Amino acid sequence: MIELFKPVREDIAGVLERDPAARSRLEVLFCYPGLHALWAYRLSHWLWQKRLYCLGRMLSQVARFCTGIEIHPGARIGKRLFIDHGMGVIIGETVALGDDVTMYQGVTLGGTGKEKGKRHPTIGDKVTIGAGAKVLGNITVGENCRIGAGSVVLRDVPENSTVVGVPARIVYKHGERVPIADPKDIGDPVLDVVASLTCRLQQLETQLCRLTMAAKNQSEPSRKPHIQSGLAAKPHNPNLSIIDGTGFTAGFHELETRGHPGIGQDGGSGEQPR
């Protein structure tokens, strides 16, 4: 029993190290429900190991009522677990947590069905799980991983990775960004469809460009003969002169050769002299 309370000082030091809002050990001791739930879990887990299953579950329900955090007595939790804020956190029966794990409010480490045996996730050391994230099923999250807030993790996550989304996909691995449009490690059917549509769109754009160039090349030779034939259909009249490039007027040469009813060849009025 005494061994259950030995890690208390270590737990408080872990909170002071990871939470900038923590100002004193006294504040951490009385004002952090995540620590209270962790200490109650250790006692209920001790009862669970002694095959006092009902007492262990009863104690875990009392802790849940007081802290809003439900930790099954059968779970295996490592050292220095830090549950910040804590309301709505659920840790299932067969969960295995490593050391120095940090999780925020609304996190669920649960199962995906009614199967028995190992049905909850295994979380490695130094993993951070964001608020509202769901890690479901018998999967493994490697060491030094980060799970984004609101993510739903359904498949194994390699170590030193950052995952986000629903379902969660890798965006960083070993400090290098992984293209979201290339879901190799964690499958995403929506991304598969988007990648397929993107590829198809590129093909259609290429075909449209080729058709446009072909139509342009065919129209340019056919326009030149048409323009030339239009010019040939209108013979040039030398008796018409262009005034300022905007209109035509009869030349004086036509008046002189064809004559006018009121004007004679000599330019007179057309009457015979008396």
C-alpha positions as CSV (number, residue, x, y, z in Angstrom):
1,M,0.0,0.0,0.0
2,I,2.8,2.4,0.9
3,E,4.3,2.0,-2.6
4,L,1.1,3.4,-4.1
5,F,1.9,6.8,-2.7
6,K,5.6,6.9,-3.5
7,P,5.2,8.4,-7.0
8,V,3.1,11.3,-5.7
9,R,6.1,13.7,-5.6
10,E,7.1,12.6,-9.1
11,D,3.6,13.1,-10.4
12,I,3.5,16.7,-9.0
13,A,6.9,17.4,-10.5
14,G,5.7,16.2,-13.9
15,V,2.7,18.6,-13.8
16,L,4.9,21.5,-12.8
17,E,7.2,20.7,-15.7
18,R,4.5,20.3,-18.4
19,D,1.9,22.9,-17.4
20,P,2.9,26.5,-17.5
21,A,-0.3,27.4,-15.5
22,A,0.9,25.5,-12.4
23,R,2.5,27.9,-9.9
24,S,3.1,25.8,-6.8
25,R,3.1,22.3,-5.5
26,L,0.2,23.1,-3.2
27,E,-1.9,24.3,-6.1
28,V,-1.1,21.1,-8.1
29,L,-1.9,18.9,-5.1
30,F,-5.4,20.3,-4.5
31,C,-6.5,21.8,-7.9
32,Y,-5.6,19.2,-10.5
33,P,-8.4,16.5,-11.0
34,G,-6.2,14.6,-13.4
35,L,-3.8,13.8,-10.5
36,H,-6.7,12.9,-8.2
37,A,-8.1,10.5,-10.8
38,L,-4.6,9.0,-11.3
39,W,-4.1,8.4,-7.6
40,A,-7.6,6.8,-7.3
41,Y,-6.7,4.6,-10.2
42,R,-3.6,3.3,-8.5
43,L,-5.7,2.2,-5.5
44,S,-8.4,0.6,-7.7
45,H,-5.8,-1.1,-9.8
46,W,-4.3,-2.6,-6.7
47,L,-7.7,-3.9,-5.7
48,W,-8.2,-5.3,-9.3
49,Q,-4.9,-7.2,-9.1
50,K,-6.1,-8.7,-5.8
51,R,-9.1,-9.9,-7.7
52,L,-11.4,-7.6,-5.8
53,Y,-13.0,-6.5,-9.1
54,C,-16.2,-5.1,-7.7
55,L,-14.4,-2.9,-5.1
56,G,-12.0,-1.7,-7.8
57,R,-14.9,-0.8,-10.1
58,M,-16.8,1.0,-7.3
59,L,-13.7,3.1,-6.4
60,S,-13.2,4.0,-10.1
61,Q,-16.8,5.2,-10.3
62,V,-16.4,7.3,-7.2
63,A,-13.3,8.9,-8.8
64,R,-15.3,9.4,-12.0
65,F,-18.1,11.2,-10.1
66,C,-15.6,13.5,-8.3
67,T,-13.2,14.2,-11.3
68,G,-15.1,13.5,-14.5
69,I,-12.3,11.1,-15.5
70,E,-13.0,7.4,-16.0
71,I,-10.1,5.1,-15.8
72,H,-10.8,1.4,-15.7
73,P,-9.0,-0.4,-12.9
74,G,-7.7,-3.0,-15.4
75,A,-5.7,-0.5,-17.5
76,R,-1.9,-0.4,-17.3
77,I,-0.5,3.1,-16.9
78,G,3.1,4.1,-16.8
79,K,4.9,6.8,-14.8
80,R,4.1,10.5,-14.8
81,L,0.8,10.5,-16.7
82,F,-0.5,14.0,-17.0
83,I,-4.2,14.6,-17.7
84,D,-4.8,18.3,-18.1
85,H,-8.3,19.6,-17.3
86,G,-9.5,16.0,-17.6
87,M,-13.3,16.3,-18.0
88,G,-14.6,13.5,-20.2
89,V,-11.4,11.4,-20.4
90,I,-12.1,7.7,-20.8
91,I,-9.4,5.0,-20.5
92,G,-10.5,1.4,-21.3
93,E,-9.8,-1.8,-19.5
94,T,-7.0,-3.2,-21.8
95,V,-5.3,0.2,-22.4
96,A,-1.5,0.2,-22.0
97,L,0.1,3.6,-21.5
98,G,3.8,4.3,-21.5
99,D,5.7,6.8,-19.4
100,D,5.3,10.6,-19.6
101,V,2.1,10.5,-21.6
102,T,0.1,13.8,-21.8
103,M,-3.6,14.0,-22.7
104,Y,-6.2,16.7,-22.6
105,Q,-9.9,16.8,-21.9
106,G,-12.3,14.6,-23.9
107,V,-9.8,12.0,-24.9
108,T,-11.1,8.5,-25.4
109,L,-8.9,5.4,-25.4
110,G,-11.6,2.8,-26.3
111,G,-12.5,-0.2,-28.3
112,T,-14.4,-0.7,-31.6
113,G,-16.6,-3.7,-30.9
114,K,-17.7,-6.3,-28.5
115,E,-14.7,-8.6,-28.8
116,K,-12.9,-9.8,-25.7
117,G,-9.2,-9.8,-24.9
118,K,-6.9,-6.9,-26.0
119,R,-9.3,-4.5,-27.6
120,H,-7.9,-1.1,-26.6
121,P,-4.9,0.9,-27.8
122,T,-1.3,0.7,-26.7
123,I,0.3,4.1,-26.3
124,G,4.1,4.5,-26.2
125,D,6.3,6.8,-24.1
126,K,6.1,10.6,-24.4
127,V,3.0,10.7,-26.5
128,T,0.7,13.8,-26.5
129,I,-3.0,13.3,-27.2
130,G,-5.0,16.5,-28.0
131,A,-8.4,17.5,-26.7
132,G,-11.3,15.4,-28.0
133,A,-9.1,12.9,-29.8
134,K,-10.3,9.3,-30.1
135,V,-7.9,6.4,-30.3
136,L,-9.9,3.2,-30.9
137,G,-9.2,-0.5,-31.2
138,N,-6.2,-2.7,-30.6
139,I,-3.7,-0.4,-32.3
140,T,-0.3,0.9,-31.3
141,V,0.9,4.5,-31.2
142,G,4.7,4.7,-31.2
143,E,6.9,6.8,-29.0
144,N,7.1,10.6,-29.3
145,C,3.9,10.9,-31.3
146,R,1.5,13.7,-31.3
147,I,-2.2,13.2,-32.0
148,G,-4.1,16.4,-33.0
149,A,-7.2,17.6,-31.3
150,G,-10.4,16.0,-32.5
151,S,-8.6,13.3,-34.5
152,V,-9.9,9.7,-34.8
153,V,-7.1,7.2,-34.9
154,L,-8.0,3.8,-36.2
155,R,-4.7,2.4,-37.4
156,D,-1.2,2.0,-36.0
157,V,0.9,5.2,-35.9
158,P,4.7,4.9,-36.3
159,E,7.0,6.5,-33.8
160,N,8.0,10.2,-34.1
161,S,4.9,11.0,-36.1
162,T,2.1,13.6,-35.9
163,V,-1.4,12.6,-37.0
164,V,-4.5,14.8,-37.6
165,G,-7.9,14.4,-39.1
166,V,-10.9,12.0,-39.3
167,P,-9.7,9.4,-39.8
168,A,-6.3,10.5,-38.7
169,R,-3.5,10.7,-41.2
170,I,0.2,11.4,-40.9
171,V,1.3,15.0,-41.5
172,Y,4.8,14.9,-40.0
173,K,7.2,12.0,-39.6
174,H,10.6,12.3,-38.1
175,G,10.3,16.0,-38.3
176,E,9.6,16.1,-42.0
177,R,6.2,17.0,-43.6
178,V,4.3,14.2,-45.3
179,P,2.1,15.3,-48.2
180,I,-1.6,14.9,-47.2
181,A,-2.5,13.9,-50.7
182,D,-0.4,10.8,-50.5
183,P,-1.9,8.6,-47.8
184,K,0.6,5.8,-47.6
185,D,0.8,5.0,-43.9
186,I,-2.7,5.7,-42.7
187,G,-5.4,5.1,-45.4
188,D,-8.1,7.6,-46.0
189,P,-10.8,6.8,-48.6
190,V,-11.7,10.5,-49.0
191,L,-8.1,11.4,-49.9
192,D,-8.0,8.5,-52.4
193,V,-11.1,9.9,-54.2
194,V,-9.6,13.4,-54.1
195,A,-6.3,12.2,-55.5
196,S,-8.1,10.3,-58.3
197,L,-10.2,13.4,-59.2
198,T,-7.1,15.6,-59.2
199,C,-5.3,13.2,-61.6
200,R,-8.4,13.0,-63.9
201,L,-8.7,16.8,-63.9
202,Q,-5.1,17.1,-65.0
203,Q,-5.7,14.7,-67.9
204,L,-8.8,16.6,-69.0
205,E,-6.9,19.9,-68.9
206,T,-4.1,18.4,-71.1
207,Q,-6.7,17.1,-73.6
208,L,-8.5,20.5,-73.7
209,C,-5.2,22.3,-74.4
210,R,-4.4,19.9,-77.3
211,L,-7.8,20.3,-78.9
212,T,-7.6,24.1,-78.6
213,M,-4.2,24.2,-80.3
214,A,-5.4,21.9,-83.1
215,A,-8.5,24.0,-83.7
216,K,-6.4,27.2,-83.8
217,N,-3.9,25.7,-86.3
218,Q,-6.7,24.6,-88.6
219,S,-8.5,27.9,-88.6
220,E,-5.5,30.1,-89.5
221,P,-4.8,28.6,-93.0
222,S,-8.5,28.7,-94.0
223,R,-9.0,32.3,-93.1
224,K,-6.3,33.7,-95.5
225,P,-7.9,32.4,-98.8
226,H,-11.3,33.6,-97.6
227,I,-9.9,37.1,-97.0
228,Q,-8.2,37.1,-100.4
229,S,-11.4,35.9,-102.3
230,G,-13.4,38.6,-100.6
231,L,-11.0,41.2,-101.9
232,A,-11.1,39.8,-105.4
233,A,-14.9,39.9,-105.5
234,K,-14.8,43.7,-105.4
235,P,-12.9,45.1,-108.4
236,H,-11.1,48.3,-108.0
237,N,-12.8,51.4,-109.6
238,P,-10.2,53.9,-110.5
239,N,-12.9,56.6,-110.8
240,L,-13.6,56.3,-107.0
241,S,-11.3,58.1,-104.6
242,I,-11.2,57.7,-100.9
243,I,-11.7,60.8,-98.8
244,D,-10.0,60.7,-95.5
245,G,-10.3,56.9,-95.6
246,T,-14.0,57.1,-94.7
247,G,-16.1,57.4,-97.9
248,F,-16.2,57.5,-101.7
249,T,-17.1,60.3,-104.2
250,A,-17.4,60.4,-107.9
251,G,-14.3,61.6,-109.7
252,F,-14.3,64.5,-112.1
253,H,-13.1,62.2,-114.8
254,E,-16.5,60.5,-114.9
255,L,-18.3,63.8,-115.3
256,E,-16.1,64.8,-118.2
257,T,-16.4,61.5,-120.1
258,R,-20.1,60.7,-119.5
259,G,-21.4,64.3,-119.5
260,H,-24.3,65.7,-117.7
261,P,-27.8,66.7,-119.0
262,G,-27.2,70.2,-117.9
263,I,-23.6,70.5,-118.7
264,G,-22.0,70.4,-122.2
265,Q,-18.6,69.3,-123.4
266,D,-17.3,72.8,-123.2
267,G,-18.5,73.2,-119.7
268,G,-21.4,75.5,-120.7
269,S,-25.1,75.2,-120.1
270,G,-25.7,73.0,-123.1
271,E,-27.7,75.7,-125.1
272,Q,-26.7,76.6,-128.7
273,P,-25.3,80.1,-129.1
274,R,-27.5,82.5,-131.0
